[in-house]
Amino acid sequence: MAIEITDANFDELVLKSDKPVLVDFWAEWCGPCRMVGPIVEELATEYGDKAVIGKVNVDLNQEVAGKFGIRNIPTLLVFKNGEVVDKQVGVAPKNVLAAKVDAHL
């Protein structure tokens, strides 16, 4: 299951991670986010200990969303060593998101 990332735990879970991190920025009211959500959950199960897969609810965590300039959702960012190394704005198929994570394993 994808982990819940918040303003409070973002630095610890994402920026300080020694593994690649895929972060899904989403909101409850966002239709396309509901399409990406199940894909993110599948990736969380499949990657297990190889990568961190998490979700940030932008309505509840505006500090992190603002810090990374999230204007459109869903936006998925891939982090490695505390830096954004890849980005996907909008709905994308599972294989596209998996390839983004795989590139940084």
GUKOLZA-784802 format. One line per field, with one value per atom (N, C-alpha, C): atom name; residue number from 1; x, y, z. Coordinates in Angstrom, 1 decimal, always signed. Example, Ala and Ser with C-alpha at 12.3 -4.5 7.8 and 13.67 -1.06 7.14 Angstrom:
BEGIN
site	(N | CA | C | N | CA | C)
pos	(1 | 1 | 1 | 2 | 2 | 2)
u	(+13.2 | +12.3 | +13.2 | +12.8 | +13.7 | +12.9)
v	(-5.7 | -4.5 | -3.3 | -2.2 | -1.1 | +0.0)
w	(+7.8 | +7.8 | +7.8 | +7.1 | +7.1 | +7.9)
END
This chain:
BEGIN
site	(N | CA | C | N | CA | C | N | CA | C | N | CA | C | N | CA | C | N | CA | C | N | CA | C | N | CA | C | N | CA | C | N | CA | C | N | CA | C | N | CA | C | N | CA | C | N | CA | C | N | CA | C | N | CA | C | N | CA | C | N | CA | C | N | CA | C | N | CA | C | N | CA | C | N | CA | C | N | CA | C | N | CA | C | N | CA | C | N | CA | C | N | CA | C | N | CA | C | N | CA | C | N | CA | C | N | CA | C | N | CA | C | N | CA | C | N | CA | C | N | CA | C | N | CA | C | N | CA | C | N | CA | C | N | CA | C | N | CA | C | N | CA | C | N | CA | C | N | CA | C | N | CA | C | N | CA | C | N | CA | C | N | CA | C | N | CA | C | N | CA | C | N | CA | C | N | CA | C | N | CA | C | N | CA | C | N | CA | C | N | CA | C | N | CA | C | N | CA | C | N | CA | C | N | CA | C | N | CA | C | N | CA | C | N | CA | C | N | CA | C | N | CA | C | N | CA | C | N | CA | C | N | CA | C | N | CA | C | N | CA | C | N | CA | C | N | CA | C | N | CA | C | N | CA | C | N | CA | C | N | CA | C | N | CA | C | N | CA | C | N | CA | C | N | CA | C | N | CA | C | N | CA | C | N | CA | C | N | CA | C | N | CA | C | N | CA | C | N | CA | C | N | CA | C | N | CA | C | N | CA | C | N | CA | C | N | CA | C | N | CA | C | N | CA | C | N | CA | C | N | CA | C | N | CA | C | N | CA | C | N | CA | C | N | CA | C | N | CA | C | N | CA | C | N | CA | C | N | CA | C | N | CA | C | N | CA | C)
pos	(1 | 1 | 1 | 2 | 2 | 2 | 3 | 3 | 3 | 4 | 4 | 4 | 5 | 5 | 5 | 6 | 6 | 6 | 7 | 7 | 7 | 8 | 8 | 8 | 9 | 9 | 9 | 10 | 10 | 10 | 11 | 11 | 11 | 12 | 12 | 12 | 13 | 13 | 13 | 14 | 14 | 14 | 15 | 15 | 15 | 16 | 16 | 16 | 17 | 17 | 17 | 18 | 18 | 18 | 19 | 19 | 19 | 20 | 20 | 20 | 21 | 21 | 21 | 22 | 22 | 22 | 23 | 23 | 23 | 24 | 24 | 24 | 25 | 25 | 25 | 26 | 26 | 26 | 27 | 27 | 27 | 28 | 28 | 28 | 29 | 29 | 29 | 30 | 30 | 30 | 31 | 31 | 31 | 32 | 32 | 32 | 33 | 33 | 33 | 34 | 34 | 34 | 35 | 35 | 35 | 36 | 36 | 36 | 37 | 37 | 37 | 38 | 38 | 38 | 39 | 39 | 39 | 40 | 40 | 40 | 41 | 41 | 41 | 42 | 42 | 42 | 43 | 43 | 43 | 44 | 44 | 44 | 45 | 45 | 45 | 46 | 46 | 46 | 47 | 47 | 47 | 48 | 48 | 48 | 49 | 49 | 49 | 50 | 50 | 50 | 51 | 51 | 51 | 52 | 52 | 52 | 53 | 53 | 53 | 54 | 54 | 54 | 55 | 55 | 55 | 56 | 56 | 56 | 57 | 57 | 57 | 58 | 58 | 58 | 59 | 59 | 59 | 60 | 60 | 60 | 61 | 61 | 61 | 62 | 62 | 62 | 63 | 63 | 63 | 64 | 64 | 64 | 65 | 65 | 65 | 66 | 66 | 66 | 67 | 67 | 67 | 68 | 68 | 68 | 69 | 69 | 69 | 70 | 70 | 70 | 71 | 71 | 71 | 72 | 72 | 72 | 73 | 73 | 73 | 74 | 74 | 74 | 75 | 75 | 75 | 76 | 76 | 76 | 77 | 77 | 77 | 78 | 78 | 78 | 79 | 79 | 79 | 80 | 80 | 80 | 81 | 81 | 81 | 82 | 82 | 82 | 83 | 83 | 83 | 84 | 84 | 84 | 85 | 85 | 85 | 86 | 86 | 86 | 87 | 87 | 87 | 88 | 88 | 88 | 89 | 89 | 89 | 90 | 90 | 90 | 91 | 91 | 91 | 92 | 92 | 92 | 93 | 93 | 93 | 94 | 94 | 94 | 95 | 95 | 95 | 96 | 96 | 96 | 97 | 97 | 97 | 98 | 98 | 98 | 99 | 99 | 99 | 100 | 100 | 100 | 101 | 101 | 101 | 102 | 102 | 102 | 103 | 103 | 103 | 104 | 104 | 104 | 105 | 105 | 105)
u	(+0.8 | +0.0 | +0.9 | +0.5 | +1.2 | +1.2 | +2.3 | +2.3 | +1.8 | +1.2 | +0.7 | +1.8 | +2.1 | +3.1 | +2.5 | +3.0 | +2.4 | +3.5 | +3.0 | +4.0 | +5.0 | +4.5 | +5.3 | +6.3 | +6.0 | +6.9 | +7.6 | +7.4 | +7.9 | +9.4 | +10.1 | +11.6 | +12.1 | +11.6 | +12.1 | +11.8 | +10.6 | +10.2 | +10.7 | +10.8 | +11.1 | +12.6 | +12.9 | +14.2 | +15.3 | +15.1 | +16.2 | +16.2 | +15.3 | +15.2 | +16.5 | +17.0 | +18.1 | +17.6 | +16.3 | +15.7 | +15.0 | +14.8 | +13.9 | +12.5 | +11.9 | +10.6 | +9.7 | +8.5 | +7.5 | +6.4 | +6.2 | +5.1 | +4.0 | +2.8 | +1.6 | +0.9 | +0.9 | +0.2 | -1.3 | -2.3 | -3.6 | -4.6 | -5.9 | -7.0 | -8.2 | -9.0 | -10.2 | -11.2 | -11.3 | -12.3 | -11.8 | -10.6 | -9.9 | -10.2 | -11.0 | -11.4 | -10.2 | -9.3 | -8.1 | -7.2 | -7.2 | -6.5 | -7.0 | -8.3 | -8.9 | -8.6 | -8.2 | -7.8 | -6.3 | -5.5 | -4.1 | -3.9 | -4.8 | -4.7 | -4.5 | -5.3 | -5.1 | -3.8 | -3.3 | -2.0 | -0.9 | -1.0 | +0.0 | +0.0 | -1.2 | -1.3 | -0.6 | -0.8 | -0.2 | +1.3 | +1.8 | +3.2 | +3.8 | +3.1 | +3.6 | +3.7 | +2.8 | +2.9 | +4.0 | +4.1 | +5.1 | +6.6 | +6.8 | +8.1 | +8.6 | +7.7 | +8.0 | +9.1 | +10.3 | +11.4 | +12.4 | +12.1 | +13.1 | +12.9 | +11.7 | +11.4 | +10.3 | +10.2 | +9.2 | +8.1 | +6.8 | +5.7 | +4.7 | +4.5 | +3.6 | +2.7 | +1.8 | +0.8 | +0.7 | +0.5 | +0.4 | -1.0 | -1.9 | -3.2 | -2.9 | -3.0 | -2.6 | -3.6 | -4.8 | -5.7 | -5.3 | -4.7 | -4.3 | -2.8 | -2.0 | -0.6 | -0.1 | -0.6 | -0.3 | +1.1 | +1.8 | +3.2 | +4.1 | +4.0 | +4.8 | +4.4 | +3.1 | +2.6 | +3.1 | +3.1 | +3.6 | +5.1 | +5.9 | +7.3 | +7.8 | +7.0 | +7.4 | +6.5 | +5.8 | +5.1 | +4.0 | +3.3 | +2.2 | +1.0 | +0.8 | -0.4 | -1.5 | -1.1 | -2.1 | -2.0 | -3.1 | -3.1 | -3.9 | -3.5 | -2.4 | -1.0 | -0.1 | +1.3 | +2.1 | +2.9 | +3.8 | +5.2 | +5.9 | +7.3 | +8.2 | +9.3 | +10.2 | +11.4 | +11.8 | +12.9 | +14.0 | +15.2 | +16.4 | +17.4 | +17.9 | +18.9 | +18.4 | +17.1 | +16.5 | +16.2 | +16.4 | +16.2 | +15.1 | +14.3 | +13.4 | +14.1 | +13.9 | +14.7 | +13.7 | +12.4 | +11.5 | +10.1 | +9.2 | +7.9 | +6.9 | +5.7 | +4.6 | +3.4 | +2.8 | +1.7 | +0.5 | -0.6 | -1.7 | -1.7 | -2.7 | -2.8 | -1.8 | -1.2 | -0.3 | -0.5 | -0.3 | -0.4 | +0.7 | +0.4 | +1.3 | +2.7 | +2.8 | +4.2 | +5.0 | +4.4 | +5.1 | +5.6 | +4.8 | +5.2 | +6.2 | +6.1 | +7.1 | +8.4 | +8.4 | +9.7 | +10.4 | +9.6 | +10.2 | +10.9 | +10.3 | +10.9 | +12.1 | +11.9 | +13.0 | +14.3 | +14.1 | +15.3 | +16.2 | +15.7 | +16.4 | +16.7 | +16.4 | +16.7 | +18.2)
v	(-1.2 | +0.0 | +1.3 | +2.2 | +3.5 | +4.2 | +4.8 | +5.4 | +6.8 | +7.3 | +8.7 | +9.6 | +10.5 | +11.5 | +12.9 | +13.5 | +14.8 | +15.9 | +17.1 | +18.2 | +17.8 | +17.2 | +16.8 | +15.7 | +14.7 | +13.6 | +13.6 | +14.6 | +14.6 | +14.5 | +15.4 | +15.4 | +14.0 | +13.4 | +12.1 | +11.0 | +10.9 | +9.8 | +10.0 | +11.2 | +11.4 | +12.0 | +13.1 | +13.7 | +12.9 | +12.2 | +11.5 | +10.0 | +9.6 | +8.2 | +7.8 | +6.6 | +6.0 | +5.3 | +5.2 | +4.6 | +5.6 | +5.3 | +6.2 | +6.3 | +7.5 | +7.7 | +8.3 | +7.6 | +8.1 | +8.7 | +10.0 | +10.7 | +11.2 | +10.7 | +11.1 | +12.2 | +13.4 | +14.6 | +14.5 | +14.4 | +14.2 | +14.9 | +14.8 | +15.3 | +14.5 | +14.4 | +13.6 | +14.0 | +15.2 | +15.7 | +15.6 | +15.1 | +15.1 | +13.8 | +13.8 | +12.6 | +11.9 | +12.6 | +11.9 | +11.3 | +11.9 | +11.3 | +10.0 | +9.8 | +8.5 | +7.5 | +7.9 | +6.9 | +6.5 | +7.4 | +7.1 | +6.3 | +6.6 | +6.0 | +4.5 | +3.7 | +2.3 | +1.8 | +2.6 | +2.3 | +2.5 | +3.6 | +3.9 | +2.8 | +2.3 | +1.3 | +0.0 | -0.3 | -1.5 | -1.4 | -0.3 | +0.0 | -0.2 | +0.3 | +0.2 | -1.3 | -2.1 | -3.5 | -4.2 | -3.8 | -4.5 | -4.1 | -2.8 | -2.4 | -2.7 | -3.0 | -3.4 | -2.6 | -3.3 | -2.7 | -2.0 | -2.1 | -1.5 | +0.0 | +0.5 | +1.9 | +2.3 | +3.6 | +4.1 | +4.7 | +4.3 | +4.8 | +5.5 | +6.8 | +7.5 | +8.5 | +9.0 | +9.9 | +11.1 | +12.3 | +13.5 | +14.1 | +14.3 | +14.9 | +16.4 | +17.1 | +18.5 | +19.4 | +19.0 | +19.8 | +19.9 | +18.8 | +18.7 | +19.1 | +19.1 | +19.3 | +20.4 | +21.6 | +22.7 | +23.1 | +23.0 | +23.4 | +22.7 | +21.3 | +20.5 | +20.8 | +20.8 | +21.1 | +22.4 | +23.4 | +24.7 | +24.7 | +24.0 | +24.0 | +23.4 | +22.5 | +21.8 | +22.4 | +23.5 | +24.1 | +23.3 | +22.5 | +21.6 | +22.5 | +22.6 | +23.5 | +22.6 | +21.5 | +20.6 | +19.2 | +18.5 | +17.2 | +16.3 | +15.0 | +14.4 | +14.8 | +15.1 | +15.2 | +14.2 | +13.4 | +12.4 | +12.8 | +12.9 | +13.3 | +12.1 | +11.9 | +10.8 | +11.6 | +11.2 | +11.7 | +10.7 | +11.2 | +10.3 | +11.2 | +10.7 | +11.5 | +12.9 | +13.0 | +14.3 | +15.3 | +14.8 | +15.7 | +15.2 | +16.1 | +15.6 | +15.2 | +14.0 | +13.4 | +13.1 | +13.1 | +12.9 | +13.4 | +13.6 | +14.2 | +13.7 | +13.5 | +13.1 | +14.0 | +14.8 | +15.6 | +14.9 | +14.6 | +14.0 | +12.5 | +11.9 | +10.4 | +9.8 | +8.7 | +8.0 | +6.5 | +5.6 | +4.2 | +3.7 | +2.5 | +1.9 | +1.7 | +1.3 | +1.0 | +2.3 | +3.4 | +4.7 | +5.1 | +4.9 | +5.3 | +4.3 | +3.0 | +2.0 | +2.3 | +2.7 | +3.0 | +4.2 | +5.1 | +6.3 | +5.9 | +5.0 | +4.5 | +3.6 | +2.7 | +1.8 | +2.5 | +3.6 | +4.4 | +4.8 | +4.8 | +5.3 | +4.3 | +3.0 | +1.9 | +1.6)
w	(+0.0 | +0.0 | +0.0 | -0.8 | -0.8 | +0.5 | +0.9 | +2.2 | +2.1 | +3.2 | +3.3 | +3.6 | +2.7 | +3.0 | +3.3 | +4.3 | +4.8 | +4.8 | +5.1 | +5.3 | +6.4 | +7.4 | +8.6 | +8.4 | +7.5 | +7.4 | +6.0 | +5.2 | +3.8 | +3.8 | +4.5 | +4.5 | +4.9 | +5.9 | +6.4 | +5.4 | +4.9 | +4.0 | +2.6 | +2.1 | +0.7 | +0.5 | +1.1 | +0.9 | +1.5 | +2.6 | +3.2 | +2.8 | +1.9 | +1.6 | +0.8 | +1.0 | +0.3 | -1.0 | -1.2 | -2.4 | -3.2 | -4.5 | -5.3 | -4.7 | -4.8 | -4.2 | -5.3 | -5.5 | -6.4 | -5.5 | -5.7 | -4.9 | -5.9 | -5.5 | -6.2 | -5.5 | -6.1 | -5.5 | -6.1 | -5.2 | -5.6 | -4.6 | -4.9 | -4.1 | -4.3 | -3.2 | -3.2 | -4.4 | -4.7 | -5.7 | -7.1 | -7.3 | -8.6 | -9.4 | -10.4 | -11.2 | -11.8 | -12.5 | -13.0 | -11.9 | -10.7 | -9.6 | -9.2 | -9.3 | -9.0 | -10.0 | -11.2 | -12.2 | -11.9 | -11.5 | -11.2 | -9.9 | -8.9 | -7.6 | -7.5 | -8.2 | -8.2 | -8.8 | -9.8 | -10.4 | -9.4 | -8.7 | -7.6 | -6.6 | -6.2 | -5.2 | -5.7 | -7.0 | -7.6 | -7.6 | -7.9 | -7.9 | -6.5 | -5.5 | -4.1 | -3.8 | -4.2 | -3.9 | -4.6 | -5.9 | -6.8 | -6.4 | -6.0 | -5.7 | -4.3 | -3.4 | -2.1 | -1.5 | -1.2 | -0.6 | -1.5 | -2.9 | -3.8 | -4.0 | -3.7 | -3.9 | -2.9 | -2.6 | -1.8 | -2.7 | -2.5 | -3.3 | -2.3 | -2.5 | -1.5 | -2.2 | -1.4 | -1.9 | -1.0 | -1.6 | -0.8 | -1.2 | -0.3 | -0.5 | -0.5 | -1.6 | -1.7 | -0.9 | -0.7 | +0.1 | +1.6 | +2.0 | +3.4 | +3.7 | +2.6 | +2.7 | +1.7 | +1.9 | +0.9 | +0.9 | +2.0 | +2.1 | +1.1 | +1.1 | +0.2 | -1.2 | -1.5 | -2.8 | -3.4 | -2.5 | -2.9 | -3.1 | -2.3 | -2.4 | -3.8 | -4.3 | -5.6 | -6.7 | -6.5 | -7.6 | -8.2 | -7.4 | -8.0 | -8.3 | -9.6 | -10.0 | -10.6 | -11.2 | -11.8 | -11.1 | -10.9 | -10.3 | -11.2 | -11.3 | -10.5 | -11.1 | -10.2 | -10.6 | -9.8 | -10.5 | -9.9 | -10.1 | -9.0 | -9.0 | -8.5 | -9.2 | -8.8 | -8.1 | -6.9 | -6.2 | -6.0 | -6.1 | -5.8 | -5.1 | -4.0 | -3.2 | -2.9 | -2.6 | -2.2 | -3.3 | -4.6 | -5.7 | -6.7 | -7.3 | -8.3 | -9.5 | -10.0 | -11.1 | -12.3 | -12.1 | -13.1 | -12.7 | -13.7 | -13.4 | -14.4 | -14.0 | -14.8 | -14.4 | -15.3 | -15.0 | -15.7 | -15.0 | -15.7 | -15.6 | -16.1 | -16.1 | -17.0 | -16.6 | -17.4 | -17.1 | -18.1 | -17.9 | -16.9 | -16.3 | -15.3 | -15.9 | -17.1 | -17.6 | -17.7 | -18.0 | -18.1 | -16.7 | -15.7 | -14.3 | -13.8 | -14.1 | -13.7 | -14.3 | -15.6 | -16.3 | -15.6 | -15.1 | -14.5 | -13.2 | -12.4 | -11.2 | -11.5 | -12.5 | -12.9 | -13.3 | -13.9 | -14.4 | -13.3 | -12.0 | -10.9 | -9.8 | -10.1 | -9.2 | -9.2)
END
